[in-house]
């Protein structure tokens, strides 16, 4: 599948001096491999599924993927009960019936179980931006963040930095977006250990 224009998310370009805990933040936004595996280096990870199903896509997603509707899964990953990452995964209606059909049955398991165990999956380079105050979906993301983890004081600090990449499997694209809580970006990135 040919991808269209890069995502903008109405974001500001990366400005090194503006990212809190600059070095660690850059490391998280560029870290290859499984994000879930890296988060597990900080403690036990749980997945809260917020919503999943057929949706009209955001304009930026339409520009990247080339279609107006798709299958969307949104989750919050928490470390030791503290929200760490908000994630949104988008594929086409044909993709969820074919190459990415296993995504339907994930429940509260992380998407990484599909992405980093299948040699047929290819990943495009990571991109990152700071979310602008009026970025599409930011209000919903903030509400989801606080409702899902109202008992965690740090939940008030919703994600402001987002990274994304496109995965390909059997000709079907899967756009994965991951927005980081500020406390994560201020923490050194754990290395991926071989098991």
C-alpha positions as CSV (number, residue, x, y, z in Angstrom):
1,X,0.0,0.0,0.0
2,X,1.3,3.4,-0.9
3,X,1.3,5.9,2.0
4,X,0.3,9.5,1.5
5,X,1.6,12.7,3.1
6,X,3.4,12.5,6.5
7,X,1.3,13.1,9.7
8,X,1.4,16.6,11.1
9,X,-1.1,16.3,14.0
10,X,-1.2,20.1,14.0
11,X,2.1,19.8,15.9
12,X,5.1,22.0,16.4
13,X,8.4,20.8,15.0
14,X,10.8,19.2,17.5
15,X,12.8,21.9,19.3
16,X,15.5,20.4,21.5
17,X,15.5,23.1,24.1
18,X,11.8,22.8,24.7
19,X,11.5,19.2,25.6
20,X,11.6,18.6,29.4
21,X,14.4,16.3,30.3
22,X,15.7,16.7,26.8
23,X,18.1,13.8,26.5
24,X,15.8,11.1,28.0
25,X,12.8,12.5,26.1
26,X,14.6,12.2,22.8
27,X,15.7,8.7,23.7
28,X,12.1,7.6,24.3
29,X,10.9,9.2,21.1
30,X,13.6,7.5,19.1
31,X,13.8,4.1,20.9
32,X,13.5,1.2,18.4
33,X,11.8,-2.1,19.1
34,X,9.0,-2.8,21.5
35,X,7.9,0.2,23.6
36,X,6.0,-2.2,26.0
37,X,9.3,-4.2,26.6
38,X,11.1,-0.9,27.4
39,X,8.3,0.2,29.8
40,X,8.5,-3.2,31.5
41,X,12.0,-2.2,32.5
42,X,10.4,0.4,34.7
43,X,7.9,-2.0,36.3
44,X,4.8,-4.1,35.6
45,X,2.8,-2.9,32.6
46,X,-1.0,-3.1,32.3
47,X,-3.1,-2.1,29.3
48,X,-6.5,-0.4,29.7
49,X,-8.5,-0.6,26.4
50,X,-10.4,2.6,25.9
51,X,-12.2,1.9,22.7
52,X,-12.0,-0.3,19.6
53,X,-13.9,-0.6,16.4
54,X,-14.8,1.1,13.1
55,X,-14.4,4.9,13.1
56,X,-14.1,7.8,10.8
57,X,-10.4,8.7,10.8
58,X,-8.8,12.0,11.7
59,X,-7.8,14.2,8.7
60,X,-4.1,13.6,9.4
61,X,-4.6,9.8,9.5
62,X,-6.6,10.0,6.2
63,X,-3.7,11.8,4.6
64,X,-1.2,9.2,5.7
65,X,-3.2,6.0,5.1
66,X,-5.3,7.2,2.2
67,X,-8.8,6.2,3.4
68,X,-11.5,8.0,5.5
69,X,-12.6,5.1,7.7
70,X,-10.8,2.3,9.5
71,X,-10.5,0.1,12.5
72,X,-9.2,2.0,15.5
73,X,-7.9,0.7,18.9
74,X,-7.0,3.1,21.7
75,X,-5.4,2.1,24.9
76,X,-3.5,3.5,27.9
77,X,-0.4,1.6,29.1
78,X,0.4,2.0,32.8
79,X,3.5,1.2,34.8
80,X,2.9,0.2,38.4
81,X,-0.6,1.6,38.0
82,X,0.6,5.0,36.8
83,X,-0.4,6.0,33.2
84,X,2.6,6.1,31.0
85,X,1.6,6.0,27.3
86,X,-1.6,6.6,25.3
87,X,-1.7,4.7,22.1
88,X,-3.9,4.7,19.0
89,X,-3.6,2.1,16.3
90,X,-5.4,2.4,12.9
91,X,-5.7,0.0,10.0
92,X,-8.1,-0.3,7.1
93,X,-11.4,-2.2,7.1
94,X,-9.8,-4.8,4.9
95,X,-6.7,-4.8,7.1
96,X,-8.6,-5.8,10.2
97,X,-10.3,-8.6,8.3
98,X,-6.9,-9.8,6.9
99,X,-3.3,-9.0,7.7
100,X,-4.2,-7.4,11.1
101,X,-7.2,-9.5,12.2
102,X,-5.4,-10.7,15.3
103,X,-5.6,-7.1,16.6
104,X,-9.4,-7.7,17.3
105,X,-8.7,-10.4,19.9
106,X,-5.9,-8.6,21.8
107,X,-8.2,-7.3,24.6
108,X,-5.9,-6.0,27.3
109,X,-2.8,-7.5,25.8
110,X,-0.3,-5.1,24.3
111,X,-0.1,-4.7,20.5
112,X,3.7,-5.4,20.7
113,X,2.7,-9.1,20.9
114,X,1.7,-8.9,17.2
115,X,4.3,-6.4,15.9
116,X,7.5,-7.7,17.2
117,X,7.0,-11.5,17.0
118,X,6.2,-11.7,13.3
119,X,9.0,-11.5,10.8
120,X,6.6,-10.5,8.0
121,X,6.0,-7.2,9.8
122,X,8.1,-4.2,8.6
123,X,8.3,-0.8,10.3
124,X,8.8,2.6,8.7
125,X,11.1,5.1,10.5
126,X,9.7,6.7,13.7
127,X,8.6,10.3,13.6
128,X,7.8,12.6,16.6
129,X,6.2,15.9,17.3
130,X,5.1,18.0,20.3
131,X,1.3,18.1,20.4
132,X,-0.1,21.5,19.8
133,X,-2.8,22.8,22.2
134,X,-5.4,22.3,19.5
135,X,-4.1,19.1,18.0
136,X,-6.9,16.8,16.7
137,X,-8.0,14.3,19.5
138,X,-6.1,16.1,22.3
139,X,-9.3,16.9,24.3
140,X,-10.5,13.3,24.0
141,X,-7.0,12.0,24.9
142,X,-6.9,14.3,28.0
143,X,-10.4,13.1,29.2
144,X,-9.5,9.4,28.6
145,X,-6.3,9.9,30.5
146,X,-7.8,11.4,33.6
147,X,-10.9,9.2,33.7
148,X,-8.9,6.0,33.3
149,X,-6.5,6.8,36.1
150,X,-8.2,9.4,38.3
151,X,-6.6,7.9,41.4
152,X,-3.0,8.5,40.2
153,X,-1.9,12.1,40.9
154,X,0.4,12.1,37.9
155,X,-2.6,11.5,35.7
156,X,-3.2,15.2,35.6
157,X,-0.1,15.5,33.4
158,X,-1.4,14.1,30.1
159,X,0.9,13.4,27.2
160,X,2.2,16.3,25.2
161,X,4.7,14.5,22.9
162,X,3.7,11.9,20.3
163,X,5.6,9.5,18.1
164,X,4.3,7.4,15.3
165,X,5.3,4.9,12.7
166,X,3.6,2.8,10.1
167,X,3.9,-1.0,10.1
168,X,3.3,-3.1,7.0
169,X,2.2,-6.7,6.8
170,X,1.1,-8.4,3.6
171,X,0.5,-5.1,1.9
172,X,-1.7,-3.7,4.7
173,X,-0.7,-0.6,6.7
174,X,-1.1,-0.2,10.5
175,X,-0.5,3.3,11.8
176,X,0.7,3.2,15.5
177,X,0.7,6.5,17.5
178,X,2.2,6.7,21.0
179,X,1.9,9.7,23.3
180,X,4.1,9.9,26.4
181,X,3.4,11.1,29.9
182,X,5.9,13.8,30.9
183,X,7.2,11.6,33.8
184,X,8.2,8.9,31.3
185,X,10.1,11.4,29.1
186,X,12.0,12.5,32.2
187,X,13.1,8.9,33.0
188,X,16.1,7.1,31.4
189,X,15.1,4.5,28.7
190,X,15.7,0.9,29.9
191,X,17.6,-1.2,27.5
192,X,16.0,-4.2,25.9
193,X,17.3,-7.4,27.6
194,X,17.6,-10.6,25.8
195,X,15.7,-13.4,27.4
